[in-house]
Structures are given as C-alpha cells and as structure tokens.
Amino acid sequence: MAVLKVIEILSSSSVSWEDATKKAVSKASNTLKNIRSVYVQEQSAAVVDDEVTEFRVNLKITFELD
C-alpha cells in the first residue's frame, strides 16, 4: 500500500506561471523523492507600471513516502 504526503509551496517566475511551476517541482525534487503530482492551487501576478513583472503560483505537491 502506498502512503502519500502533500505539501504546499510557493514559487515565482519572471517568465510565466508554467515556468514558476516547473521551477518549484525542480527545486522540490532536490529534497523530495517520488513526486507523483502537482496541483496548481492559485495563480497571481505582480504588476509594476502597467506591466506584469512576476508570475506567482501556490502549489500542492504530492509525493510517495518510502
């Protein structure tokens, strides 16, 4: 029987929400093994002088415990 754990993390990117998500999974994989899925819970963006300057995501990452 598999036992899964879910953690919540935040990530940002100056490129896109997709890039922020990929960066989060890449960084999390440095310390977590067996990542099974990622759920984008929330998206937001920072705006400066009428331009989007940063894309932000709030993620839930699910991984299997050994």
C-alpha positions, 0 to 999 in steps of 0.5 A: 500500500502506498502512503502519500504526503502533500505539501504546499509551496510557493514559487515565482517566475519572471517568465510565466506561471508554467515556468514558476511551476516547473521551477518549484517541482525542480527545486522540490525534487532536490529534497523530495523523492517520488513526486507523483503530482502537482496541483496548481492551487492559485495563480497571481501576478505582480504588476509594476507600471502597467506591466506584469513583472512576476508570475506567482503560483501556490502549489500542492505537491504530492509525493510517495513516502518510502 
